[in-house]
Amino acid sequence: MQSRCAALDQPPPALKRQLDLAARGLRAVREGKSAREVTAAWPRPLRPGASALLFNALRHAGLTQALTRQLVTKPAHPHVQALLMVSLAILADPQLLGYQPFTVVDQSVQALREHKRLAGQAGFLNACLRRYIREAETLQQAVAADPQARWNHPEWWIGRLQRDYPAQWQAILAANNSRAPMALRVNTARITRSDYLQALSAQGVAATPVGQQGLVLHHPADVRTLAGYAEGWFSVQDTGAQYAAAWLLQAPLPATSGTLRILDACAAPGGKTGHLMELAATQGVTLDLVAMEKDAARAQRITENLTRLGFAEQVRIVVADATAPAGWPPEIAAAPFDAILLDAPCSASGIVRRHPDVRWLRREDDIAALARQQQTLLAQLWPTLRSGGRLLYCTCSVFREEGLDQIERFLPRQTDARLIAALQLLPAAPEDAAPHSRDDAAPAMPHASSRHLRATADHSAAVKTQTGEHDGFFYALLEKA
């Protein structure tokens, strides 16, 4: 007991250690590693604070790169430059993280002095940061014409959004630079949402209901400390991602037998798989659900998540390539599916609020490569769907090439395909988002004929667009005639 109390009384880690770790993380991301991979290896006591600093630096990286060019006349050591960018990101928006400017300068300089080989550059770092504090307005004006500095996104990304959303691109970029709320999906097969709200309230955790099963926490929390985590009472899932299972199951889906045979292709880590099982349990629907994932390690995550939710024994988890049905196990390929959920690999351009490193890791030519992979998945999975069955195509992307354009390419090649509905979700900054409502359900599916979708010159007329405090997603529900 004494050791536990002593641990609780330990002071928080020094800011200099968090700054140094965040600078290391920024260097790693710039070298091509994902922030999630980098932060997972950090010491647990330092991880929350250093992660917040890293994510803040990534959200301001366009600006701080431009400011660094103004402040640094000769090439600096990569770690010095990274520490400068992490510190400038805090100074550029001092209210966000609550640090006093001169505290940031002092701790940054101390962090650099911990490196014997770089200690001699501490004076240089100190001079750069103090100059920024003195001349912030002038320096900001000097980089104001730089789109990457203004919007903190690569120029190709900005240009693509300008083409895809001429009236909304600025709002999308602003939303991307905000911090996403923490959303949960209540496992209503185990507990009602109202009962779970009471359980959270007893912990002092405030939340607002949204959608059919969702909750948005007023303040983020360590998921493992929330009531019912081990019992599988909830999953962490953005409210926009919660539309997928609801859309696939809300429309009448006559089964070939008394059981709906469903394929969840590209299923890892199993969030939507679990949601399908939860909805089926609460609606009294029997599923024969196959969760497919070609990577064995990622497939293991499906097993872990379904075990916690209580559905591991009811789902067939198959390690196989969704683009190659000829190589599927015979028992999987033996009969067509009543429904397919295709959550296709994509740019993740809709979830950069949560993963701000994505914008800097992606390259413009990645989008065309991903679109070809999506096209292959659609073409290969369509023959495995029975006549009258439905396929829900979705991506966590806001790029039209991975959404509506993909469906426009698919429909002329599949004469037996009919578009039932299409929806593009766009993120909004918290101050621009509509308030959450307890009675919100999955959006009513707008009907659009494939003829209209192919022929219209106004693409926005062919797909319903919804903006809100959720991530960016594209959904298209197709029926096999």
Buried (B, 14 or more C-beta within 10 A) or exposed (E): EEEEEEEEEEEEBBBBBBBBBBBBBBBBBBEEBBBEEBBEEBEEBBBBBBBBBBBBBBBBBBBBBBBBEBBBEEEBBEBBBBBBBBBBBBBBEBEBEEBEBEEBBBBBBBBBBEBEEBEEBBEBBBEBBBBBEEBBEEBBEBBEEBBBBBBBBBEBBBBBBBEBBEEBBBBBBBBBBBBBBBBBBBBBBBBEBEEBBEBBEEEEBEBBBBBBBBBBBEEEBEEEEBBBBEEBBBBEBBBBBBBBBBBBBBBEBEBBEEEBBBBBBBBBBBBBBBBBBBBBBBEEBEBBBBBBBBEEEBBBBBBEBBEBBBBBEBBEBBBBBBBEBEEBEEEBEEEBBBBBBBBBBBBBBBBBBBBBBBBBBBEEEEBEEBBEBBBBBBBBBBEBBBEEBBBBBBBBBBBBBBBBBBBBBBBEEBEEBBBBBBBBBBBBBEEBBEEBEEEBEBBEBEEBEBEEBBEBEEBBEBBBEBBBBBBBBBBBBBBBE
